[in-house]
Amino acid sequence: MCSHWVVLVFCFMGQLYAEQSLKPQTAAPQLATNNPTLTTVALEKPFCMFDSSLQPNKSYVIYLYAMKQSANAISSLVTDDNSKPLDSTFQQTSGGQLGPYKAALFNVPNCVSPPKLADVGDVDRVSDVLKQYLFRVGDDGTCLYDPNFRGVCNPPLAPDTTYRFKYMLVDSSEGIMKDQTLWSDPIKTRRAKLPLKIDTWSGQRSGGMIVITSILSVLLFLLLAGLAFVSSAVMGLEDSSAEKKHMSQTIQQSEPRPQLSAE
């Protein structure tokens, strides 16, 4: 039974998953803003989804598979004839185009003691809570190019592309699939905006940007006005100096020369 309010939340999530035929779901927008992005999709981890398949004294892990919507439906199987999970990689499936690839492997989320959603408000703990609650597909930008990488590669997804995802419960000791979800509903990554289509009208800018632009415009006006004043003052001084020089020369030329008297 669920006795704590936080556990109630996750138990409700488990019931909701059951009502939705056990399909992976995108994370709630309150916890993962801007989701999906150009190259990632944040999914809720499978809390309380496989409780009926878990047995005492057994060790389990969760596999996450991903494939493109355009992949052949016949190639959507993720186990062989002996119920062993496939280990197809991102490279082998051309990024999910030829079929599903294993994008992640993690422990079964603890349905009895889930992370406290109240801790999301704590700056020091929010990152850890979100890691326990969410998994971001496409979050590893280096594994494809690291020759020493030996784990499950989770490289960036393709922009403007539709994907499907599936969770699988695996018995760690036997390496056998014990349960799995259906494929998720189609989830599409975002499309990149062309530079020519980016709206630069001030009406789309933030208030802070408008204030900064206004201040810079005023400062530029004052600077130009100051330069004009200084230039005008310098020219006035030069004109005054030239006028004095001209007057001095005129006075000197107008003074009568002394006449020599004859003896």
HUNORKA-V591295 format. One record per residue. SS is DSSP state (H for helix, E for strand, C for the rest). BURIAL is b if it has 9 or more other ideal C-beta (glycine too) atoms within 8 Angstrom, else e. D_FIRST is the distance of its C-alpha to the first C-alpha in Angstrom with 2 decimals. Layout:
ss: (SS	SS)
burial: (BURIAL	BURIAL)
d_first: (D_FIRST	D_FIRST)
This chain:
ss: (C	C	C	C	H	H	H	H	H	H	H	H	H	H	H	H	H	H	H	C	C	C	E	C	C	E	C	C	C	C	C	C	C	C	C	C	C	C	C	C	E	E	E	E	C	C	C	C	C	C	H	H	H	C	C	C	C	C	C	E	E	E	E	E	E	E	E	E	C	C	C	C	H	H	H	H	C	C	E	C	C	C	C	C	E	C	C	C	C	C	C	C	C	C	C	C	C	C	C	C	E	E	E	E	E	E	E	C	C	C	C	C	C	C	C	C	H	H	H	H	H	C	C	C	C	H	H	H	H	H	H	H	H	E	E	E	E	C	C	C	C	C	H	H	H	C	C	C	C	C	C	C	C	C	C	C	C	C	C	C	C	E	E	E	E	E	E	E	E	E	E	C	C	C	C	E	E	E	E	E	C	E	C	C	C	C	E	E	C	C	C	C	C	C	H	H	H	C	C	C	C	H	H	H	C	C	H	H	H	H	H	H	H	H	H	H	H	H	H	H	H	H	H	H	H	H	H	H	H	H	H	H	H	H	H	H	H	H	H	H	H	H	H	H	H	H	H	H	H	H	H	H	H	H	C	C	C	C	C	C	C	C	C)
burial: (e	e	e	e	e	b	b	b	b	b	b	e	b	b	b	e	b	b	e	e	e	b	b	b	b	b	b	e	e	e	b	b	e	e	b	b	b	e	b	b	b	b	b	b	b	b	b	b	b	b	e	e	e	b	e	e	e	e	e	b	b	b	b	b	b	b	b	b	b	e	b	e	e	e	b	b	e	b	b	e	e	e	e	b	b	b	e	b	b	b	e	e	b	e	b	b	e	b	b	b	b	b	b	b	b	e	e	b	b	e	b	e	e	b	e	e	b	e	b	b	e	e	e	e	b	b	e	b	b	b	e	b	b	b	b	b	b	b	e	b	e	e	b	e	e	e	e	e	e	e	e	e	b	b	b	b	b	b	b	e	b	b	b	b	b	b	b	b	b	b	b	e	e	e	e	b	b	b	e	e	b	e	e	b	e	e	b	b	b	b	e	e	e	e	e	e	e	e	e	e	e	e	e	e	e	e	e	e	e	b	e	e	b	e	e	e	e	e	e	e	e	e	e	e	e	e	e	e	e	e	e	e	e	e	e	e	e	e	e	e	e	e	e	e	e	e	e	e	e	e	e	e	e	e	e	e	e	e	e	e	e	e	e)
d_first: (0.00	3.81	6.24	9.40	11.59	12.54	9.22	8.95	12.40	11.86	9.02	11.68	14.22	12.77	12.92	16.29	17.46	16.80	18.77	21.42	21.85	20.48	23.36	23.76	24.09	26.34	24.94	24.62	28.10	26.91	26.06	28.81	31.96	34.83	32.68	34.06	37.12	40.34	39.05	35.26	32.03	28.80	25.71	22.00	20.63	18.29	14.85	12.13	15.11	15.78	12.55	13.91	17.20	16.34	17.58	17.59	20.79	21.63	22.64	22.17	23.58	23.60	26.96	27.92	30.91	33.16	36.17	38.52	38.31	41.93	41.19	42.05	39.17	40.32	39.76	36.08	34.89	33.17	33.47	36.49	37.13	35.32	32.05	32.97	32.18	35.30	36.49	38.61	39.45	40.29	43.97	43.98	42.51	44.60	41.63	39.66	42.68	43.15	39.51	36.15	36.17	33.52	32.88	30.15	28.26	25.31	22.32	18.98	17.06	14.21	11.03	9.19	12.21	14.06	17.34	17.62	19.29	21.09	23.02	24.72	27.05	28.19	31.21	30.89	27.31	27.12	28.61	26.12	23.09	24.64	25.39	21.77	20.69	23.83	26.39	29.94	31.93	35.64	35.31	37.66	41.33	42.91	41.53	43.97	46.95	45.99	47.74	45.70	42.28	40.39	36.80	35.22	37.30	35.73	38.92	39.41	39.08	42.08	42.60	42.68	41.02	38.15	35.50	32.52	29.68	27.39	24.56	24.67	22.53	25.09	25.15	27.07	28.94	30.04	30.42	29.10	27.06	23.81	22.50	23.68	23.41	26.23	28.78	28.07	30.17	33.49	33.36	36.77	37.94	40.28	44.02	46.37	48.76	52.45	54.38	56.67	53.77	52.32	53.11	55.05	55.79	55.24	53.12	50.38	50.64	48.61	50.20	50.58	52.57	54.84	55.54	56.38	58.64	60.42	61.04	62.43	64.69	66.08	66.69	68.49	70.65	71.57	72.43	74.69	76.32	76.97	78.53	80.71	81.89	82.75	84.58	86.53	87.48	88.70	90.77	92.25	93.32	94.91	96.83	98.04	99.26	101.10	102.76	104.00	105.41	107.22	108.74	109.91	111.64	113.26	114.63	116.07	117.80	119.30	120.94	124.79	126.26	129.07	132.61	135.16	138.45	141.82	144.25)
